[in-house]
């Protein structure tokens, strides 16, 4: 994004105003069975302004970044706020918040690869898969890069310039068993521009070996026995549970809409072993997968402790919800496109590690399952959930047994968390999380493994 000095528009910001220049740059390359079926590079950007007046919001945006367009967008947002205020008459007071100035640019210092070089990178991975695993029925390699760059100026004195990139490679392999496909996917990469995340294709080959071994075991796998079972949920499943089934219920706008977390504040909602946090940018001394330092309202992003030692402690807030609840804003207001208004969104949501070793957790299960990798899932404001499971194993007498075919787990998340009896001492993040709350946006999900009781599907 060409640099734009938003500060020259300070004089046009009357009352409470947020002015944001925002560009998303994406690369997508898809190779299916050796054929490049998608090869694209897109830049989508523009300017937006949001104005608050007595509880009413006015918003306007434009893809035109010229000076006249920016001035016009500010005026349109202000007029929209005034019009809505005249009709709604909410009469609310001012919004909380302190000014913050921040610059966080995760930009590579290495020469950028061309689109052709990225295509060759994908082809090399595909060729390696073909030569190494010749009995596959199908294979796909997807390269996806997203650079989110934002410049934000607020009437309250906040200024932020950020570039938060993510680069991932997703590989899917399938084989046939009795005429039916058996498939498994794995994802590599994470925070950073492509040149910083991947140096050569062979960096992921060891991971592909493990991927293939799991796939072969899954091909000979069995269907899970349906019912309530003691299970060890590995980090990816614990992470999607934390995000989908708990995190959304504690977003303050959904609390105001009637989520189950509303009347539970200060009450026991989980095992005392469970502490769950929406991290802003750093967790356990390391940068999170989707670091947010200043949100899209100009609020300094702070960690939001949602559950502490089993007790529901708080919600995720923007400025307006913080004013309603008498709490401090947590910096959870995020927008995906320049034309989107900021919503209360998660950033990096995870259960904190405990003290147990994963091998001890598995050894403690007489008859259950070790569930490793999720597919898509869904949850609602009651914390009821259903998630697909694409990789897992039986546990028999404390030892891993046969792989299982695709299945599901379901239940009520707050009930499940009360059954947690062990939490592993490690921490792993998913590198490709996306949240679809009105606007798709990158998020971090992860944590340790947890031992719990959950309903699992069968054939």
C-alpha positions in Angstrom: 0.0 0.0 0.0 1.4 3.3 -0.9 2.1 5.4 2.1 -0.7 7.8 3.0 -0.2 10.5 5.6 -3.6 10.4 7.3 -2.4 13.0 9.8 -3.0 15.7 7.3 -6.7 15.0 7.6 -6.8 15.6 11.4 -8.6 18.8 10.9 -11.5 17.1 9.2 -12.1 14.8 12.2 -14.9 16.2 14.3 -16.3 14.5 17.3 -15.4 10.8 17.6 -14.0 9.6 14.3 -11.9 6.7 13.1 -10.1 7.0 9.7 -8.6 3.9 8.3 -6.6 3.2 5.1 -6.6 -0.6 4.6 -5.3 -3.0 1.9 -5.4 -6.8 1.8 -2.9 -8.4 -0.7 -3.5 -12.1 -1.4 -1.8 -14.8 -3.4 -3.5 -18.1 -4.2 -1.9 -20.9 -6.1 -3.7 -24.3 -6.3 -2.2 -27.4 -7.8 -4.5 -30.4 -8.2 -2.9 -33.7 -9.3 -0.1 -31.8 -11.0 -2.2 -29.2 -12.7 -2.2 -25.5 -11.7 -6.0 -24.9 -11.5 -5.8 -21.5 -9.7 -3.1 -18.8 -9.9 -4.1 -15.4 -8.7 -2.7 -12.3 -7.0 -5.2 -9.6 -5.8 -4.9 -6.3 -4.0 -8.1 -4.9 -2.4 -7.9 -1.6 -0.5 -9.4 1.7 0.2 -10.3 4.2 2.9 -13.1 4.2 5.5 -14.3 6.5 8.2 -16.6 5.7 11.1 -18.2 8.4 13.3 -19.9 8.0 16.7 -22.6 10.4 17.9 -24.6 9.9 21.0 -24.7 6.1 20.5 -25.3 6.1 16.7 -22.6 5.2 14.2 -22.1 6.6 10.7 -19.8 4.7 8.3 -18.6 5.3 4.8 -15.9 3.9 2.6 -14.3 4.2 -0.9 -11.7 2.3 -2.9 -10.4 5.7 -4.0 -7.4 6.9 -1.9 -7.2 10.4 -3.4 -7.3 13.4 -1.1 -10.8 14.5 -2.3 -12.1 11.0 -1.8 -10.8 10.7 1.7 -12.4 14.1 2.7 -15.6 13.0 1.1 -15.7 9.7 3.0 -15.1 11.5 6.3 -18.0 13.9 5.6 -20.3 11.1 4.5 -19.6 9.1 7.7 -20.3 12.3 9.8 -23.5 13.0 8.0 -24.6 9.4 8.4 -24.0 9.5 12.1 -25.9 12.8 12.5 -28.8 11.4 10.5 -29.0 8.2 12.5 -28.7 10.2 15.8 -31.6 12.3 14.8 -33.8 9.2 14.2 -32.5 6.9 17.0 -32.0 9.5 19.8 -30.0 7.0 21.9 -28.5 9.7 24.0 -25.5 7.7 25.1 -22.3 9.3 26.4 -18.8 9.4 25.1 -16.6 6.3 24.5 -13.7 5.3 26.7 -10.1 4.9 25.6 -6.7 6.4 25.7 -4.6 7.4 22.7 -1.8 5.0 21.6 0.8 5.3 18.8 2.2 2.1 17.4 4.0 0.7 14.3 4.2 -3.0 13.8 5.5 -4.0 10.3 6.2 -7.7 9.7 7.9 -7.2 6.4 10.6 -9.4 5.0 14.0 -8.0 4.3 14.6 -10.7 1.6 13.9 -10.2 -2.1 10.3 -11.0 -2.9 9.6 -14.0 -5.0 7.7 -13.6 -8.3 4.4 -15.3 -9.0 6.3 -17.6 -11.3 8.7 -18.6 -8.6 5.9 -19.3 -6.2 4.2 -21.5 -8.8 7.5 -23.4 -9.1 7.6 -23.8 -5.3 4.2 -25.4 -5.4 5.1 -27.6 -8.4 8.2 -28.9 -6.5 6.2 -29.9 -3.6 3.7 -31.7 -5.9 6.5 -33.5 -7.7 8.0 -34.6 -4.4 4.6 -36.1 -3.3 4.2 -37.9 -6.7 7.7 -39.4 -6.5 7.6 -40.3 -2.8 4.0 -41.5 -2.4 3.1 -43.2 -5.7 -0.1 -45.0 -4.5 -2.2 -41.8 -3.9 -5.5 -41.5 -5.6 -5.4 -37.7 -5.5 -3.3 -34.8 -4.1 -3.6 -31.1 -3.9 -1.2 -28.4 -2.9 -2.5 -24.9 -2.0 -0.3 -21.9 -1.4 -2.1 -18.9 0.3 -0.5 -15.7 1.4 -2.3 -12.7 2.9 -0.8 -9.3 3.8 -3.1 -7.1 5.9 -1.8 -3.6 6.0 -3.6 -0.8 7.9 -3.0 2.8 8.7 -5.4 4.2 11.4 -5.9 7.7 12.7 -8.5 8.6 15.3 -9.9 11.9 16.6 -8.7 10.8 20.1 -5.1 10.9 19.1 -4.4 7.2 18.3 -2.2 6.4 15.3 -1.2 2.9 14.1 0.5 1.5 11.1 0.6 -2.3 10.9 1.4 -5.0 8.4 0.4 -8.5 9.6 1.2 -11.2 7.0 0.4 -14.9 6.9 1.8 -17.5 4.5 0.6 -21.1 4.5 0.9 -24.2 2.4 -2.0 -26.7 2.7 -1.5 -30.3 1.4 -4.2 -32.8 1.0 -3.6 -36.5 0.0 -6.2 -39.2 -0.6 -6.1 -42.9 -1.2 -8.9 -45.4 -1.9 -10.2 -48.2 0.3 -13.0 -50.5 -1.0 -13.7 -48.0 -3.7 -14.1 -45.0 -1.3 -11.7 -42.1 -0.8 -9.9 -41.6 2.4 -8.4 -38.1 2.8 -6.2 -36.2 5.1 -4.9 -32.6 5.0 -2.1 -30.8 6.8 -1.0 -27.2 7.0 2.4 -25.6 7.2 3.5 -22.0 7.7 2.2 -19.1 9.7 3.0 -15.5 10.6 5.3 -13.7 8.2 5.7 -13.0 4.5 6.4 -16.0 2.3 10.2 -15.5 2.1 10.5 -15.5 5.9 8.2 -18.5 6.5 9.5 -20.8 3.7 13.1 -21.0 2.4 12.8 -24.2 0.4 10.1 -26.8 -0.2 12.0 -29.6 1.5 11.3 -27.9 4.9 7.9 -29.5 4.9 9.0 -33.0 3.7 9.4 -34.4 7.1 5.9 -33.2 8.0 4.6 -34.8 4.8 6.1 -38.2 5.8 4.1 -38.0 9.0 1.1 -37.0 7.1 1.4 -40.0 4.8 1.9 -42.4 7.7 -1.3 -41.2 9.4 -3.2 -41.4 6.1 -2.1 -45.1 5.6 -3.2 -45.9 9.1 -6.5 -44.1 8.6 -7.1 -46.1 5.4 -7.1 -49.3 7.5 -8.9 -47.6 10.3 -12.2 -48.4 12.0 -15.2 -46.3 12.8 -15.4 -44.9 16.3 -17.9 -46.4 18.7 -20.6 -43.8 19.2 -21.3 -42.5 22.7 -19.8 -40.5 25.6 -16.2 -41.4 25.8 -13.1 -40.3 27.6 -10.9 -38.6 25.0 -7.7 -36.7 24.8 -8.2 -33.7 22.5 -5.0 -32.6 21.0 -4.1 -28.9 20.6 -5.9 -28.3 17.3 -9.2 -29.6 18.6 -8.8 -27.9 22.0 -8.1 -24.7 20.1 -11.2 -24.9 17.9 -13.3 -25.7 21.0 -11.8 -22.6 22.8 -12.5 -20.4 19.8 -15.8 -21.6 18.4 -17.7 -22.9 21.5 -16.3 -20.7 24.3 -14.8 -17.6 22.6 -17.8 -16.5 20.7 -20.1 -16.8 23.7 -17.8 -14.3 25.5 -17.7 -11.6 22.8 -19.5 -8.8 24.5 -21.8 -8.0 21.5 -23.0 -11.6 21.6 -23.4 -11.4 25.4 -25.7 -8.4 24.8 -27.5 -10.5 22.3 -28.3 -13.2 24.9 -25.3 -15.7 24.8 -25.1 -18.3 27.6 -22.1 -16.5 29.1 -24.2 -13.5 30.1 -25.5 -14.8 33.5 -22.3 -16.8 34.2 -19.9 -14.1 34.9 -18.1 -14.9 38.2 -19.4 -18.4 38.2 -17.6 -21.8 37.8 -17.9 -22.8 34.1 -15.0 -25.2 33.8 -12.6 -27.4 35.7 -10.2 -25.5 37.9 -7.5 -26.8 35.6 -8.8 -24.5 32.8 -7.6 -21.0 32.2 -8.6 -19.6 28.8 -7.3 -16.3 27.3 -7.7 -14.4 24.2 -4.2 -13.2 23.7 -3.6 -9.8 21.9 -0.1 -10.4 20.5 2.2 -12.4 22.8 1.7 -15.6 24.6 4.2 -17.3 27.0 6.9 -15.0 25.6 6.3 -15.7 21.9 4.6 -13.8 19.2 1.1 -15.1 18.5 0.0 -16.3 15.0 -2.1 -13.1 14.5 -0.6 -10.4 16.6 -2.8 -7.3 17.2 -1.1 -4.4 18.9 -3.8 -1.7 18.3 -7.3 -2.6 17.2 -9.3 -0.8 14.5 -10.8 1.6 17.0 -7.4 2.8 18.1 -7.4 0.9 21.4 -4.2 -0.7 22.7 -4.8 -4.4 22.5 -4.7 -6.2 25.8 -5.0 -9.9 26.7 -8.6 -10.8 27.7 -8.8 -13.4 30.4 -12.0 -15.2 29.8 -11.8 -18.1 32.2 -9.4 -18.3 35.1 -9.0 -21.5 37.1 -12.5 -22.5 36.0 -14.2 -19.2 36.8 -15.7 -17.0 34.0 -13.8 -13.7 34.5 -14.7 -11.4 31.6 -15.6 -10.7 28.0 -13.9 -9.4 24.9 -14.8 -5.7 24.4 -14.8 -2.9 21.9 -15.2 0.7 23.2 -19.0 0.7 23.1 -19.5 -2.6 24.9 -16.8 -1.6 27.5 -18.8 1.5 28.3 -22.0 -0.6 28.7 -20.4 -3.1 31.1 -18.2 -0.5 32.9 -15.1 -2.4 31.8 -11.9 -1.4 30.1 -11.7 -1.9 26.3 -9.6 -4.9 25.4 -8.8 -4.0 21.8 -10.9 -6.7 20.2 -12.5 -4.5 17.4 -11.3 -5.8 14.1 -12.3 -5.3 10.4 -11.2 -7.6 7.6 -11.7 -5.3 4.5 -11.5 -1.5 4.2 -15.3 -1.6 3.5 -16.0 -3.5 6.8 -16.9 -1.9 10.1 -14.9 -3.2 13.1 -16.6 -5.9 15.1 -15.7 -7.5 18.3 -13.5 -10.4 17.1 -11.1 -12.9 18.7 -7.4 -12.6 18.1 -5.5 -15.6 19.5 -7.7 -17.8 21.8 -6.3 -20.7 23.8 -6.4 -22.6 27.0 -3.2 -22.2 29.0 -0.8 -25.2 29.4 -1.1 -27.4 32.5 1.4 -29.8 34.1 0.6 -33.2 32.5 2.6 -35.0 29.9 0.7 -36.0 26.8 1.9 -39.6 27.1 0.7 -39.8 30.7 -2.7 -38.5 29.6 -3.0 -41.2 27.0 -1.8 -43.8 29.4 -4.5 -42.8 31.9 -7.3 -43.7 29.5 -8.6 -47.3 29.6 -11.1 -47.1 26.7 -11.4 -43.9 24.7 -9.9 -41.9 21.8 -7.0 -39.6 21.0 -8.4 -37.0 18.7 -5.8 -34.9 16.7 -7.1 -33.0 13.8 -10.4 -31.2 13.2 -12.3 -30.2 10.1 -14.9 -27.5 10.0 -17.2 -27.1 12.9 -20.0 -25.0 14.3 -21.2 -23.7 17.6 -23.9 -21.4 18.8 -24.5 -18.8 21.6 -25.5 -21.6 24.0 -21.9 -23.1 23.6 -23.4 -26.2 22.0 -21.0 -27.4 19.3 -20.3 -30.1 16.7 -16.9 -30.5 15.1 -15.6 -32.9 12.5 -12.6 -35.0 13.3 -10.3 -36.1 10.4 -7.5 -37.8 12.4 -7.7 -39.8 15.6 -6.8 -43.1 17.2 -8.3 -45.5 19.7 -6.9 -45.7 23.2 -7.1 -49.2 24.7 -5.7 -49.9 28.1 -3.6 -46.8 28.0 -2.0 -47.4 24.6 -2.8 -46.0 21.1 -4.6 -48.5 18.9 -6.1 -48.4 15.5 -6.7 -45.1 13.6 -10.3 -44.1 13.2 -12.2 -42.9 10.1 -13.8 -39.4 9.9 -16.1 -38.7 12.8 -17.6 -35.9 14.9 -17.7 -34.7 18.5 -20.5 -32.7 19.9 -21.8 -31.4 23.2 -22.1 -28.2 25.3 -18.6 -26.7 25.7 -19.1 -25.4 29.2 -20.3 -28.8 30.3 -17.3 -30.4 28.5 -14.8 -28.1 30.2 -16.1 -29.2 33.6 -15.0 -32.8 32.8 -11.4 -31.8 32.1 -9.1 -33.8 34.4 -5.7 -33.3 32.8 -4.1 -30.5 30.7 -0.8 -31.0 28.9 2.3 -28.9 29.5 2.9 -28.0 25.9 1.5 -25.2 23.7 0.8 -25.5 20.0 -0.9 -23.0 17.6 -2.9 -23.6 14.5 -1.3 -21.5 11.7 -4.3 -21.1 9.4 -7.3 -20.3 11.5 -10.1 -18.2 10.0 -13.2 -16.9 11.8 -16.4 -16.3 9.8 -18.4 -13.9 12.1 -20.0 -11.8 9.4 -16.5 -11.1 7.9 -13.9 -13.8 7.5 -10.7 -12.8 9.3 -7.5 -14.6 10.3 -7.3 -15.8 14.0 -5.0 -17.8 16.1 -6.3 -20.9 17.9 -4.4 -23.5 19.9 -3.3 -24.5 23.3 -2.4 -27.8 25.1 -4.1 -31.1 24.9 -6.9 -31.8 27.3 -8.4 -34.9 28.7 -12.2 -34.8 28.9 -15.4 -36.6 28.4 -17.2 -35.9 25.1 -19.9 -37.4 22.8 -18.3 -38.9 19.7 -20.1 -40.0 16.6 -19.9 -43.5 15.1 -20.5 -44.9 11.6 
